Amino acid sequence: MEDYLVKALGFDGKVRAYAVRSTNTVGEAQKRHNTWPTATAALGRALTAGAMMGSMMNADDKITIKIEGGGPIGIILIDANGKGEVRGYVTNPQTHFPLNEVGKLDVRRAVGTNGNITIVKDLGLREMFTGQTPIVSGEIAEDFTYYYAVSEQVPSSVGLGVLVNTDNSVLAAGGFIIQLLPGCDEETIETIENHLKSVEPISKMIEKGYTPEQILDAVLGEGNVKVLETMPVQFNCGCSKERFGVAIKSLGVQEIQEMIDEDGGAEAECHFCLEKYHYSQEELEGFIREIEAKN
């Protein structure tokens, strides 16, 4: 099954809802970065949240999520846009611990709880929107729930899950975000709370083959969901040799000449996807000529 995301309304427009299957997307990140299981779960949860948060924006808008909890995994950095494209990495991908006291991957220990989630939204305006809240759990889903309540004043429930196979590959990944809209009544809130208490873990639903639509039915109750839109989701970096070339040219003539003199060329590696781009001496000399022609 391909990864995709659903946008919906619930309870006659009183609730905004998103759900996503992100198994392949998280699996691609795991393969590229060779993450170990606990790091995979942390990165996968953040990628899943990023895909949904990106879908709340216009197609060309971008969102960057930085999770820095002081734990051994280091920083988790996610980029997403309004087209269902998401990418991300962790500082220390080979991070893993024994299962926690409830038999799950110990994401809290890996992420840490001494730090912040920072969200930067590029909406194509002069000023970017930046929000930041403390990490309250380290399990990531609860931290996004807190972020929405405090930074954006939107009462929300965020569910994120990743199951990892014994060979480190990703078995299942997905998530949901439920947001109460102004005017949502207490009866509706109580109904949603009761469903959330009884619903299976999101990763288990994905493993059983639940679609995003079925996840929302489970979370909100059948008959309470009106699907507005579906959107494909994928790991997509968007880096290129040309973009890195622009970055190299920004270093200036002296540094580029040092690359030629010391190494006879240059190599750039993308943090997000680990693609490598090689620049020959001739290409670097061409960069120098371009810079000098503009000066």
RODO-2510 file (C-alpha; in nm, 4 decimals, decimal comma):
residues 295
     n   res          X          Y          Z
     1     m     0,0000     0,0000     0,0000
     2     e     0,1284     0,3449    -0,0905
     3     d     0,1611     0,6102     0,1780
     4     y    -0,1072     0,8744     0,1812
     5     l    -0,2750     1,1271     0,4032
     6     v    -0,6383     1,2171     0,4638
     7     k    -0,7792     1,5559     0,5599
     8     a    -1,1263     1,5474     0,7119
     9     l    -1,3844     1,7190     0,9263
    10     g    -1,5648     1,5490     1,2112
    11     f    -1,8934     1,5940     1,3912
    12     d    -2,0456     1,8325     1,1350
    13     g    -1,7443     2,0609     1,1210
    14     k    -1,6714     2,0822     1,4917
    15     v    -1,3430     1,8931     1,4546
    16     r    -1,0548     1,9030     1,2050
    17     a    -0,8796     1,5698     1,1527
    18     y    -0,5755     1,4306     0,9736
    19     a    -0,4490     1,0749     0,9430
    20     v    -0,1574     0,9265     0,7522
    21     r     0,0029     0,5977     0,6634
    22     s     0,3767     0,6698     0,6523
    23     t     0,5329     0,3211     0,6518
    24     n     0,7209     0,3586     0,3227
    25     t     0,8243     0,7160     0,4009
    26     v     0,9753     0,6204     0,7365
    27     g     1,1236     0,3076     0,5787
    28     e     1,3047     0,5190     0,3202
    29     a     1,4510     0,7386     0,5944
    30     q     1,5576     0,4290     0,7896
    31     k     1,7390     0,2833     0,4892
    32     r     1,9105     0,6071     0,3942
    33     h     2,0367     0,6797     0,7456
    34     n     2,0731     0,3190     0,8692
    35     t     1,8903     0,4111     1,1887
    36     w     1,8706     0,1611     1,4724
    37     p     1,5254     0,0786     1,6159
    38     t     1,4903     0,3451     1,8867
    39     a     1,6240     0,6151     1,6544
    40     t     1,3916     0,4851     1,3809
    41     a     1,0908     0,5216     1,6101
    42     a     1,1873     0,8756     1,7095
    43     l     1,2661     0,9895     1,3560
    44     g     0,9610     0,8096     1,2173
    45     r     0,7225     0,9734     1,4625
    46     a     0,8658     1,3155     1,3814
    47     l     0,8482     1,2536     1,0039
    48     t     0,4873     1,1414     1,0391
    49     a     0,3945     1,4524     1,2349
    50     g     0,5806     1,6663     0,9836
    51     a     0,3871     1,5204     0,6912
    52     m     0,0548     1,6038     0,8579
    53     m     0,1633     1,9504     0,9714
    54     g     0,2903     2,0270     0,6230
    55     s    -0,0441     1,9250     0,4739
    56     m    -0,2135     2,2003     0,6748
    57     m    -0,0358     2,4608     0,4597
    58     n    -0,0482     2,5657     0,0950
    59     a     0,1449     2,3554    -0,1561
    60     d     0,4535     2,5771    -0,1767
    61     d     0,4695     2,6591     0,1945
    62     k     0,7320     2,4869     0,4071
    63     i     0,7644     2,3847     0,7686
    64     t     1,0788     2,2965     0,9632
    65     i     1,0588     2,1036     1,2897
    66     k     1,3539     2,0868     1,5279
    67     i     1,3334     1,8545     1,8277
    68     e     1,6194     1,9026     2,0711
    69     g     1,5602     1,7232     2,3999
    70     g     1,9171     1,6803     2,5235
    71     g     1,9101     1,3020     2,4814
    72     p     2,1707     1,0791     2,3126
    73     i     1,9910     1,0839     1,9786
    74     g     2,0831     1,4517     1,9429
    75     i     1,8750     1,6812     1,7239
    76     i     1,5859     1,5582     1,5093
    77     l     1,5321     1,7875     1,2100
    78     i     1,2332     1,7580     0,9765
    79     d     1,1396     1,9555     0,6643
    80     a     0,7958     1,9219     0,5032
    81     n     0,5766     2,1085     0,2577
    82     g     0,2129     2,1299     0,1553
    83     k     0,2539     1,8667    -0,1180
    84     g     0,3070     1,5650     0,1074
    85     e     0,6851     1,5712     0,0731
    86     v     0,8903     1,5267     0,3888
    87     r     1,2540     1,4651     0,4773
    88     g     1,4486     1,4396     0,8010
    89     y     1,7457     1,3111     0,9936
    90     v     1,8782     1,2599     1,3463
    91     t     2,2238     1,3553     1,4697
    92     n     2,3021     1,0060     1,6010
    93     p     2,1128     0,7483     1,3913
    94     q     2,2735     0,4467     1,5586
    95     t     2,0942     0,5034     1,8910
    96     h     1,9135     0,2133     2,0534
    97     f     1,8130     0,0998     2,4033
    98     p     1,6344    -0,1977     2,5594
    99     l     1,2543    -0,1759     2,5599
   100     n     1,1030     0,0468     2,8285
   101     e     0,8911    -0,0637     3,1249
   102     v     0,5804    -0,1111     2,9084
   103     g     0,7631    -0,3113     2,6428
   104     k     0,7971    -0,0353     2,3832
   105     l     1,0951     0,1312     2,2169
   106     d     1,2368     0,3808     2,4655
   107     v     1,1987     0,6954     2,2578
   108     r     1,1826     0,9171     2,5658
   109     r     1,5298     0,8026     2,6750
   110     a     1,6706     0,8634     2,3276
   111     v     1,5132     1,2062     2,2759
   112     g     1,5457     1,3400     2,6302
   113     t     1,3165     1,5817     2,8119
   114     n     1,5471     1,8789     2,8648
   115     g     1,4858     2,0989     2,5635
   116     n     1,2350     2,2306     2,3139
   117     i     1,0365     2,1698     1,9991
   118     t     1,0805     2,4577     1,7561
   119     i     0,8484     2,5022     1,4581
   120     v     0,9309     2,7424     1,1744
   121     k     0,6696     2,7990     0,9033
   122     d     0,7676     2,9640     0,5754
   123     l     0,4367     3,0853     0,4341
   124     g     0,5914     3,2940     0,1593
   125     l     0,5608     3,6123     0,3609
   126     r     0,8321     3,8547     0,4675
   127     e     0,8287     3,7209     0,8233
   128     m     0,8400     3,3525     0,9101
   129     f     0,6194     3,2147     1,1878
   130     t     0,8208     3,0595     1,4703
   131     g     0,6778     2,8752     1,7685
   132     q     0,8625     2,6983     2,0484
   133     t     0,7506     2,4936     2,3478
   134     p     0,9318     2,2792     2,6041
   135     i     0,9508     1,9054     2,5553
   136     v     0,7148     1,7643     2,8163
   137     s     0,7344     1,3922     2,7398
   138     g     1,0083     1,2963     2,4960
   139     e     0,7650     1,0523     2,3347
   140     i     0,7057     1,3151     2,0619
   141     a     0,3283     1,2757     2,0126
   142     e     0,2547     1,4274     2,3537
   143     d     0,5068     1,7007     2,2821
   144     f     0,3249     1,8011     1,9645
   145     t    -0,0057     1,7943     2,1527
   146     y     0,1453     2,0362     2,4045
   147     y     0,2899     2,2530     2,1261
   148     y    -0,0513     2,2971     1,9634
   149     a    -0,2211     2,3795     2,2935
   150     v     0,0380     2,6347     2,4060
   151     s     0,1924     2,7863     2,0925
   152     e    -0,1047     2,7837     1,8560
   153     q    -0,3880     2,7692     2,1140
   154     v    -0,5552     2,4801     1,9297
   155     p    -0,6742     2,1942     2,1575
   156     s    -0,5417     1,8848     1,9820
   157     s    -0,4698     1,5176     2,0207
   158     v    -0,1706     1,3772     1,8339
   159     g    -0,1094     1,0052     1,7860
   160     l     0,2135     0,8769     1,6297
   161     g     0,3493     0,5246     1,6013
   162     v     0,6287     0,3219     1,4411
   163     l     0,6811    -0,0546     1,4530
   164     v     1,0278    -0,1846     1,3655
   165     n     1,1110    -0,5339     1,2371
   166     t     1,3875    -0,7474     1,3880
   167     d     1,6056    -0,6671     1,0845
   168     n     1,5695    -0,2922     1,1629
   169     s     1,3332    -0,2297     0,8695
   170     v     1,0028    -0,0487     0,9260
   171     l     0,6966    -0,2699     0,9669
   172     a     0,4354     0,0007     1,0159
   173     a     0,4176     0,3763     1,0704
   174     g     0,1390     0,6295     1,0827
   175     g    -0,0379     0,8928     1,2837
   176     f    -0,3340     1,1205     1,3375
   177     i    -0,3996     1,4752     1,4534
   178     i    -0,7421     1,5698     1,5894
   179     q    -0,8107     1,9398     1,6492
   180     l    -1,1129     2,0958     1,8172
   181     l    -1,2546     2,3941     1,6319
   182     p    -1,4170     2,6964     1,7991
   183     g    -1,7655     2,6109     1,9204
   184     c    -1,6984     2,2409     1,9742
   185     d    -1,9392     2,1316     2,2501
   186     e    -1,8662     1,9276     2,5622
   187     e    -2,0630     1,6265     2,4401
   188     t    -1,8475     1,6001     2,1280
   189     i    -1,5297     1,6432     2,3315
   190     e    -1,6385     1,3656     2,5697
   191     t    -1,7198     1,1345     2,2789
   192     i    -1,3743     1,1893     2,1260
   193     e    -1,2027     1,1397     2,4612
   194     n    -1,3807     0,8064     2,5093
   195     h    -1,2772     0,6892     2,1618
   196     l    -0,9165     0,7928     2,2259
   197     k    -0,9104     0,5938     2,5506
   198     s    -1,0268     0,2737     2,3826
   199     v    -0,8577     0,2944     2,0429
   200     e    -0,5658     0,0641     1,9575
   201     p    -0,2147     0,2088     1,9244
   202     i    -0,1778     0,3753     1,5873
   203     s     0,1125     0,1519     1,4805
   204     k    -0,1001    -0,1578     1,5500
   205     m    -0,3815    -0,0217     1,3356
   206     i    -0,1384     0,0398     1,0504
   207     e     0,0086    -0,3086     1,0938
   208     k    -0,3417    -0,4560     1,0640
   209     g    -0,3886    -0,2736     0,7356
   210     y    -0,6060     0,0156     0,8485
   211     t    -0,6300     0,2942     0,5930
   212     p    -0,6092     0,6571     0,7093
   213     e    -0,9873     0,6771     0,6632
   214     q    -1,0373     0,3756     0,8887
   215     i    -0,8022     0,5259     1,1479
   216     l    -1,0202     0,8366     1,1668
   217     d    -1,3317     0,6189     1,1932
   218     a    -1,1697     0,4401     1,4877
   219     v    -1,0631     0,7642     1,6559
   220     l    -1,3793     0,9674     1,5962
   221     g    -1,6383     0,6938     1,5459
   222     e    -1,7928     0,5677     1,2221
   223     g    -2,0365     0,8114     1,0687
   224     n    -1,8672     1,1107     1,2304
   225     v    -1,6037     1,1700     0,9606
   226     k    -1,6300     1,3616     0,6333
   227     v    -1,3201     1,3178     0,4162
   228     l    -1,2241     1,6385     0,2344
   229     e    -0,9046     1,5417     0,0535
   230     t    -0,6433     1,2704     0,0156
   231     m    -0,2773     1,3375    -0,0597
   232     p     0,0186     1,1085    -0,1421
   233     v     0,3032     1,1213     0,1102
   234     q     0,6676     1,0430     0,0399
   235     f     1,0246     1,0961     0,1545
   236     n     1,1520     1,3533    -0,0931
   237     c     1,4632     1,5578    -0,0340
   238     g     1,4742     1,7936    -0,3284
   239     c     1,8499     1,8482    -0,3011
   240     s     2,0523     1,8693    -0,6218
   241     k     2,4036     1,9243    -0,7508
   242     e     2,2959     2,2679    -0,8738
   243     r     2,1734     2,3753    -0,5282
   244     f     2,4933     2,2664    -0,3601
   245     g     2,6845     2,4441    -0,6348
   246     v     2,5102     2,7680    -0,5403
   247     a     2,6165     2,7107    -0,1785
   248     i     2,9775     2,6487    -0,2825
   249     k     2,9829     2,9690    -0,4905
   250     s     2,8599     3,1624    -0,1867
   251     l     3,1844     3,0661    -0,0068
   252     g     3,3818     3,2976    -0,2338
   253     v     3,6865     3,2708    -0,4568
   254     q     3,9455     3,2144    -0,1825
   255     e     3,7756     2,9120    -0,0256
   256     i     3,6987     2,7560    -0,3631
   257     q     4,0617     2,8011    -0,4662
   258     e     4,1685     2,6269    -0,1449
   259     m     3,9449     2,3297    -0,2393
   260     i     4,1227     2,3110    -0,5734
   261     d     4,4729     2,3460    -0,4260
   262     e     4,4229     2,1046    -0,1359
   263     d     4,1864     1,8409    -0,2771
   264     g     4,1697     1,8929    -0,6519
   265     g     3,7912     1,9096    -0,6263
   266     a     3,5106     1,9014    -0,3709
   267     e     3,2380     1,6728    -0,2433
   268     a     2,9141     1,7784    -0,0756
   269     e     2,6815     1,5476     0,1169
   270     c     2,3183     1,6216     0,1980
   271     h     2,2349     1,5766     0,5681
   272     f     1,8747     1,4858     0,4882
   273     c     1,9210     1,2085     0,2307
   274     l     2,2988     1,1410     0,2334
   275     e     2,3282     1,1889    -0,1431
   276     k     2,6823     1,2926    -0,2392
   277     y     2,7737     1,5381    -0,5120
   278     h     3,1267     1,5602    -0,6556
   279     y     3,2706     1,8740    -0,8147
   280     s     3,5775     1,8423    -1,0325
   281     q     3,8603     2,0951    -1,0465
   282     e     3,7201     2,2179    -1,3774
   283     e     3,3759     2,2756    -1,2263
   284     l     3,5234     2,4672    -0,9328
   285     e     3,7324     2,6792    -1,1683
   286     g     3,4104     2,7535    -1,3548
   287     f     3,2530     2,8720    -1,0291
   288     i     3,5454     3,1089    -0,9768
   289     r     3,5055     3,2524    -1,3275
   290     e     3,1316     3,3058    -1,2627
   291     i     3,2040     3,4916    -0,9381
   292     e     3,4749     3,7098    -1,0948
   293     a     3,2509     3,7923    -1,3908
   294     k     2,9891     3,9335    -1,1529
   295     n     3,2382     4,1439    -0,9556
***
